[in-house]
Every structure is written in structure tokens, then in C-alpha cells.
Amino acid sequence: MSVRRYLSSPIMIGPMAIVLANVFFMGSFSLAKVNAAQTSIVVIMLFRFCAGPVWLAPYIAIKKPPMAMESWRLMAVRVACGILAMSALFSAFKYGDISKSTLIFELSIIWTLVIDAWRAKQLPNAWTLGAIALAMLGMGLMVNPTHLITFYSGDAYALLGSFFNAGVYLTLKQLRDVYSTVTVVFWAYAASALVMVGPALPHLPALDRPTIGLLLLMCSLGLVGQLLMSLGFKHASASVSAMFMLSIVPLTTASGMLFFNEVHTWPTIVGMVMVTSALFVIALCRR
């Protein structure tokens, strides 16, 4: 098989799309951190969610895919979890490191696994339980709290966001069983944008052109990442998708070191490696 034919095969499309999605997410997250230093979080959220209906409207007008949504109660939970999760993540970027915040946020994989196991009334296997313990130990090294129950504010926001992001994963799975990616993304983003209009409105007059440009670029990169991620999940199994989604960790770590002068101590680095390894093991065990 030629290299070109191999790269275009379904077995490679999924992983390649997910890694590329994370490159776009890294760009979007980095711009979100830049914007958070000078712009209200609610404004960043409004621009992020407006990208969905604005960019998808032409596609919907031309292709006319089925857009009916009947599961509004489930969608409302998806929207609430999404708003709370991303608000916490962007607050984590504002007050903490982009690399640590992203990795702690990815602990939502563990919370999703625990909830699924509780629903199925089935204890995870020994490898998964060991990986969860390793992740908790690694997180302790990463955050290095000054007191037993005190976290740096950025780490605390990221951890809080990870719980809500688990709700996003769980509701998204149920919605995707019935509706297409375009339908779910359009209605989730449109409803979220409507929720954010009120809180963001007082802050909009203070925006200048350079800030608006950065916000537009941020939300556009994020939406492309969402679409590529959906494509990747379509062509790869859940375990493979979860493993390749972890590529966001080294990408945001590189971004933090190159653009934000983030410096990590050895305990933090060891903790990050432990958490990433644990999430990798969990992804393998979820085949």
C-alpha cells in the first residue's frame, strides 16, 4: 500500500483528524489565554458560541440537513454543562498555566468513566482502578497545594471544569445517538450564545478592533477543531479517539513554554507525566 493510500485510509483518517483538531484547539486555547488577560470571560464565551451558528448557517442553507431538535431537556443539560465547563476552563487559563489547566480539565475522562461504571453497576477492571489512583497521585504532585485543601485558583477552576465537562461528554453521547454533528453543534452553540448575550452585553462597548480580531480568530479555530474532532470520532473507535485526544497535552505544554514563559518544577513535570500515562491506560481499557 502506498503512503498516500495508507494516509487516506479510514484507519488513519480518525487519528489524523483528532491530532489536527487538537492543533486548532491549542491555537484557540492560547488565544483564549491572551484574551482573558484583557477581556471579560463572558465576552470570550459569547464569541466562542456565536461561531457555531454564524459559520454553520451557510452550510445549513446550502445543504439543508435535517435540523429538527426534539430532545430539548437533554440539550438544556448539554448547554448548561458546556457553559459552566468552558467558563471554568477559560478562568483557569486566566489565573493559571495553560498546560496544567488543560491536563487537569482532561480528568473529565475519569469522571465520565466512573459515572458510566456506576450506571452499569460494574466495577472497572484492575488496570483502570490502578490508573485512576495514579492520576490522583499525579494531580497531587501537579497542583502542589500549600495546604491540604488549598489549590491555586487556576488549578481549582480547571478541576471544577472537568466535572462539568464529564456532563458534556455524557449528554453529547446521547444526543449523537439520535442527531447529526451539525445539528448538535448548531443548537448547542446557538442556545449557549443566547444565554451569554445578557451577561456579555455591558462589556461589548469596551472592545477595540485588535481584541475583536483576536476573539474572532480564537472562536474560528475552536469551531474548526470541533468539526475535525467530530470527524475523527466518526472514523475511530472510542478508545483510539480518547488516546489521540491526549495529544492536546504536549501541544498546550509547548504553547505555554514558548508563548507564556511557563516554567514547571520537577514534581509538576512528574505529575503531568503520571496523569497523562494514567489517562492513556484508561483509554486503552475502554476498548
N, C-alpha and C positions, 0 to 999 in steps of 0.2 A: 504494500500500500504506500502511495506517495505521501510526502509530508503534507502537501496541500489537501489531499483527500482525507488524511487522518485528522487534521485540524478541523475540517468541516464536518466530521462525523458526529452523530448525536452524543457519543460518549465524551467528546471534548467540548462541544458547544456549551453544555451546562457549566462545567468548571471555569471555562474561559470567560463566560458571561458574568459569573459571580465575582471572579477576581477583578474584571474590568469595572463591574458595578462598585466594588469597594474602592477602586481608584477614584471614581466620581464621588463616592461618599467621603473619602478622605479630603478631597478638594472642597466639598460642601461644608464638612465639619471644620476645616481650617478657616474658611471664610466666616463661619458662624462664630468662631472664637474671636476673630478680628472684629466682627460687627458687635459682639457682646461687650467689648470694651468701651464702646461709644454709643450704643443703641439699646433701647429697652428690649427685653426678651420678648414681650408681647408683639412688638413690631416685627422682630425676626420670625416669630411664629406665623404672623399674618402673611408675610411674603412667602414663607415656605409653603403654606397651604394653598395660597392663591395660585401657585404654579400649576397645580393639578388641573383645575377647571380651565384655566387660561390656555395652557399648552395642549390639553386633550380635546378642547372644543372643536378645532378644525378637523382633527381626525374623526371625531364623532359625527360631524356634519357631513363629511365625505363618505365614510364607510357605513354610517348608520347602523352600528352594532346594537343589539338589544340592551337597553339601559334601565329597564324596569327594576325597581328595588322594592321588595315586599317585607324583608326582614329588618324593619326599621329599629326594632328594640335591640336586636343584636348589633346593628350598625351604630346605634347610640352608645353602646358599651365600647365598641371599637373606637369611636371618635373620642370618648372621654379618656380612655386609656392612652390613646395616641397623643392627645394634647398634654396630658399630665406627664407622660414618659418623655416627650421631646422638650417640654418646658424644663424638666429636671435635668436633662442631658445638657441643654444649652446653658443652664445655670451652672452646671458642673464645669463646662468649658470656661465660663466667665471667672470662676473662683479657683479653678484647679488646673491640672495638667491635662492636655487633650489625650495623651496616650493612656494614662491611668484611668481617666474618666471613661474612655471608650471601653477599656477592658473590664472595668467594674460593671459597666452597663451591660456587657455581654453575659454577665451572670444570669440574665433572664433565661438563658438556655437551661440552667439548672432548675430555676423556679418552675419553668414550663414542664420539665421532666418530672419534678416532684408532684405537681398538680395532676399530670396525666397518670402517674402511678397511683395516686390517691383515688382518682376516679375509677381506675381499673381494679382497685383493691389488690394490687400486685406489687410486692417489694422489688425494687431494682436489683439487678444482679450484683455480685460482689465487686466486680470491676467498677461498676458505676458508683457504688457506695464509697469505694476507696477513692475514686476520682473526686467525688463531692467533698470528702474530708480533705483531700489535697488542695482543692480550690479554696476551701475556707481557711486553711493554714496559710496558703499563698496570699490571700487577701489580707490577712493579719499582718504579714510582712510588708505588703504594698502600702497600706494606709498608715502603718506605724503610729497608732493613736498615742497621744501624750498621756491620756488617762484611759482606763479600761473601757469607758463608754463614750469617749470623745473622738470624733473623726474630724479631719479637716473638712471645711464646708464643701469643697468641690467633690471630695470622695463621698460625702453624705448624700449630696444631690444625685450623684451617679448611681449609688446603691438604691436610693428611692426610685429613680427612673427605671432601674432594672426590674423592679416588681411590677410596675405598670406596663413595661414592655412585654412581660410574660402574658399579660392580658391581651395585648395587641396580637401576639402570636396565636393564642388560643382562639380568639374571635376571628382572626383572619383565616385560619384553617377552616372554620365552619362556614364562613362566607364564601371562600373559594371553592367549597364543595358544590355550591349552587350557582355562583355568579362568576363572570369573567374577570380577569385582572383589571381591564379598563373600567368596568362597571364599579368594582370595589374601590379602586383608587380615585375615580372621579367623585363618587358620592362621599367617600370618607374625607377627601381633601376639601370638597365644596362645603360640607357641613362644618368641618373644623374651621374653615376660613370665616364662615358666618359667625361662629362663636367668638372668634378673635377680633372681629371688627370693633365691637364696643370698647374692650379694654385698650386696643391699639390706637383708636381714633385721636385721643388727646395728644399723642406723641408724634403723629404724622407731620404736622406743620414744621417741626424742628428738623426734618430730614433735608440734607443737601444732595446735590447731584452725585458726587462721588460715593456717598453712602448708599443712595438708591441703586447705583450701578453695581456695587458690591453685593447688595441684597438680591438683586435680580440674577446675578451670576451664581450666587450661593444656592438659590432655590432651583434654578435651572439644572445645575449639576446634581442636586439632590433628586430631582424628578427623573433624570436620565438614569441615575443609579437605581431608583425604584423599579423602573421598567426593565433594566438589564437583570436585576435580581429576580424579578418575576419570570423572565425568560430562562434564567439559569435553573430556578427551582422546577420549571416545567420539564427540562431535559436531564435533570439529575435526581438521584434518589435523595431522600431526606437526610440520610447520614452524610453522603458526599456533599450535599449543599451546605450542611452545617459546618463541615470541616473547612470548606473553602471560604465560608463567610468569616472564618477566623483570620483570613489574610488582612482584614481591616486593622488588626492589632499591630503588626510590624509597619504597616503603612502610616498609621497615625503616630506611632513612635518615631518614625523617621521625620514626619512633619513637625512634631514637637521639638525635636532636636535641631532641625535645620532652620525652622522659621520662628520658633518661640523660645529658643535658647533653654529648653528644658534639660535639666541635669538630674540623673537618678542615682541614688546611693546603691551600694551592692545589695542590701536587703530588699530594696524595691525591685531591682532587676531580677533577683532570685524569685521574689514573689510573683512577678509578672510571668516568668517562665513557668512556674508551678501552676498558676491559674490557666495559662494558655494550654499547657500539656493536659491538665485535667479536662478542660472543655473539649480537647481533641479526642481524648479517650471516651468521653460521654457521647460524642458524635459517632464514633466507631461502634459503640454499644447500642446505638439506636437504629441499627440496620433493620 
